[in-house]
Amino acid sequence: MDFKKSKTYTNLAKAFAGECQARVRYEFLEYGARKEGLKALSEVIDKLVYNEFNHARMFYTFLQKECKEEITNIDIDAGYPFKQKWDLTENLRLAAEDEIAEAEDIYPTFAKVAEEEGYKEIAALFKMVSKVERQHHDLLTELYQQMKEGTMYKKKSPTRWVCADCGYQAISKEAWEECPLCKAKQGAVLLKLTQDCE
């Protein structure tokens, strides 16, 4: 099959564009967290930004690897989310929603098409990225719940809190408002996520 005439060719381009857009939307999230003084949250989100960059890089790499001739342009027709506003908590929920769509619908469909067209390695790529997007969904959902419920820095049982700036640690049900050692604000406290314990 001529790769340029395959659905997989177009799906890789759609996936590349989608990951590039997700990266920018997460940069908006990171910016919002930093602006609100939630330094540790912004650093967690920044890791997602880098994940999305690498997903885009891999989709682009496979496009270039599989196509033996120069690609000057790929016309794609796809929908991309533009739901986010400038509300950090709500944007975490919307980002989780976008991730689950990729994990459960978009990438599994792209993987199935790639398999049917004989592109096993690309199908495997879509499947692996789908699993990561599921993990992103779970993380973003947990962050959203903690922001919404006000439990990001308050827990039901004693928790180890660590200052991301100086490394000071303390165990209590609630994170300090200001680090006793370096005076960093509460936003520098490393977040306690359920996933950390699994």
C-alpha positions as CSV (number, residue, x, y, z in Angstrom):
1,M,0.0,0.0,0.0
2,D,1.2,3.5,-0.8
3,F,1.7,5.1,2.6
4,K,0.6,8.5,1.5
5,K,-2.8,7.1,0.4
6,S,-3.3,5.2,3.7
7,K,-5.6,6.3,6.5
8,T,-2.6,5.7,8.9
9,Y,-0.7,8.5,7.1
10,T,-3.5,11.0,7.8
11,N,-4.1,9.6,11.3
12,L,-0.4,10.2,12.2
13,A,-0.8,13.8,11.0
14,K,-4.0,14.2,13.1
15,A,-2.3,12.7,16.2
16,F,0.8,15.0,15.7
17,A,-1.5,18.1,15.5
18,G,-3.6,16.9,18.5
19,E,-0.5,16.4,20.7
20,C,0.9,19.8,19.7
21,Q,-2.3,21.4,20.7
22,A,-2.5,19.4,23.9
23,R,1.0,20.6,24.8
24,V,0.0,24.2,24.4
25,R,-3.2,23.7,26.4
26,Y,-1.1,22.2,29.2
27,E,1.2,25.1,29.0
28,F,-1.8,27.3,29.7
29,L,-2.6,25.1,32.7
30,E,1.0,25.3,33.9
31,Y,0.9,29.1,33.5
32,G,-2.4,29.3,35.5
33,A,-1.0,27.2,38.3
34,R,2.2,29.3,38.5
35,K,0.1,32.5,38.3
36,E,-1.9,31.3,41.3
37,G,1.3,30.6,43.3
38,L,0.9,26.8,42.9
39,K,4.5,26.1,42.0
40,A,4.5,22.3,42.8
41,L,1.3,21.9,40.7
42,S,2.8,23.8,37.8
43,E,5.8,21.4,37.9
44,V,3.5,18.4,37.8
45,I,1.7,19.8,34.8
46,D,5.0,20.7,33.2
47,K,5.8,17.0,33.1
48,L,2.6,16.5,31.1
49,V,3.7,19.2,28.7
50,Y,6.9,17.3,28.1
51,N,5.0,14.0,27.7
52,E,2.8,15.6,25.0
53,F,5.9,17.0,23.2
54,N,7.4,13.5,23.1
55,H,4.1,12.0,21.8
56,A,4.1,14.6,19.0
57,R,7.8,13.9,18.3
58,M,7.1,10.2,17.9
59,F,4.1,10.7,15.6
60,Y,6.2,13.0,13.5
61,T,9.1,10.6,13.5
62,F,6.9,7.7,12.3
63,L,5.5,9.9,9.5
64,Q,9.0,10.8,8.3
65,K,10.3,7.2,8.7
66,E,7.4,5.6,6.8
67,C,7.2,8.2,4.0
68,K,10.1,7.8,1.5
69,E,9.5,11.1,-0.2
70,E,9.4,14.7,1.1
71,I,6.2,15.7,2.8
72,T,5.4,19.3,1.9
73,N,1.9,19.5,3.3
74,I,-0.8,17.2,4.8
75,D,-4.4,18.3,4.6
76,I,-6.3,17.0,7.6
77,D,-9.8,17.4,8.6
78,A,-10.2,16.8,12.3
79,G,-11.9,18.4,15.3
80,Y,-9.8,19.6,18.2
81,P,-11.1,20.9,21.6
82,F,-11.3,24.6,22.3
83,K,-13.3,24.2,25.6
84,Q,-10.8,25.7,28.1
85,K,-11.3,29.1,29.6
86,W,-9.1,30.8,32.2
87,D,-10.2,28.8,35.2
88,L,-7.5,26.5,36.5
89,T,-9.8,24.0,38.3
90,E,-12.3,23.7,35.5
91,N,-9.4,23.4,32.9
92,L,-8.0,20.4,34.9
93,R,-11.4,18.7,34.5
94,L,-11.6,19.5,30.8
95,A,-8.1,18.3,30.2
96,A,-8.9,15.0,31.8
97,E,-12.0,14.8,29.5
98,D,-9.8,15.3,26.5
99,E,-7.3,12.7,27.6
100,I,-9.9,10.0,28.1
101,A,-11.2,10.6,24.6
102,E,-7.7,10.0,23.2
103,A,-7.2,6.9,25.5
104,E,-10.6,5.2,24.8
105,D,-11.6,6.3,21.4
106,I,-9.2,8.2,19.1
107,Y,-5.9,6.2,19.5
108,P,-7.5,2.8,19.8
109,T,-9.3,3.5,16.5
110,F,-6.1,4.7,14.9
111,A,-4.3,1.6,16.1
112,K,-7.0,-0.7,14.6
113,V,-6.8,1.1,11.2
114,A,-3.0,0.9,11.3
115,E,-3.2,-2.9,12.0
116,E,-5.7,-3.4,9.2
117,E,-3.4,-1.5,6.8
118,G,-0.4,-3.5,7.8
119,Y,1.5,-0.9,9.9
120,K,2.1,-3.0,13.0
121,E,4.8,-0.8,14.5
122,I,2.5,2.3,14.1
123,A,-0.4,0.4,15.6
124,A,1.8,-0.4,18.6
125,L,2.8,3.2,19.0
126,F,-0.9,4.3,19.1
127,K,-1.6,1.6,21.7
128,M,1.3,2.7,23.9
129,V,0.4,6.4,23.7
130,S,-3.3,5.4,24.5
131,K,-2.1,3.9,27.8
132,V,-0.2,7.0,28.8
133,E,-3.2,9.2,27.9
134,R,-5.2,7.0,30.3
135,Q,-2.6,7.8,33.1
136,H,-2.8,11.5,32.2
137,H,-6.6,11.3,32.6
138,D,-6.3,9.7,36.0
139,L,-3.7,12.3,37.2
140,L,-5.7,15.3,35.9
141,T,-8.9,13.9,37.4
142,E,-7.2,13.6,40.8
143,L,-5.7,17.1,40.6
144,Y,-9.2,18.4,39.6
145,Q,-10.8,16.7,42.6
146,Q,-8.2,18.0,45.0
147,M,-8.6,21.6,43.7
148,K,-12.4,21.4,43.7
149,E,-12.7,19.9,47.2
150,G,-9.9,21.9,48.7
151,T,-7.9,18.8,49.7
152,M,-4.7,19.5,47.8
153,Y,-3.0,20.6,51.1
154,K,-5.4,19.0,53.6
155,K,-5.7,15.3,54.1
156,K,-7.8,13.0,56.4
157,S,-4.7,11.3,57.8
158,P,-1.2,12.4,58.6
159,T,0.8,12.9,55.4
160,R,4.4,13.6,54.6
161,W,4.7,17.1,53.1
162,V,8.0,18.1,51.4
163,C,9.0,21.6,50.4
164,A,10.1,21.6,46.8
165,D,12.4,24.5,47.3
166,C,14.5,23.5,50.3
167,G,13.6,19.8,51.0
168,Y,12.1,20.5,54.5
169,Q,9.7,17.7,55.5
170,A,7.0,17.4,58.1
171,I,4.2,15.0,58.8
172,S,0.7,16.4,59.5
173,K,-2.8,16.4,58.2
174,E,-2.3,19.8,56.6
175,A,0.6,21.4,54.7
176,W,2.1,24.6,56.2
177,E,1.2,27.9,54.7
178,E,4.8,29.0,54.7
179,C,7.8,26.6,54.9
180,P,9.3,26.9,58.4
181,L,12.8,26.6,56.9
182,C,13.0,28.7,53.7
183,K,9.7,30.6,54.0
184,A,8.4,29.4,50.6
185,K,4.6,29.7,50.2
186,Q,2.3,26.7,50.4
187,G,2.3,26.4,46.6
188,A,5.8,25.0,46.8
189,V,4.7,22.0,48.9
190,L,5.0,18.8,46.8
191,L,1.6,17.5,46.1
192,K,0.4,14.3,47.7
193,L,-1.2,12.1,44.9
194,T,-2.8,8.8,45.4
195,Q,-0.8,7.5,42.4
196,D,2.4,8.1,44.4
197,C,1.4,5.3,46.8
198,E,0.5,2.7,44.1
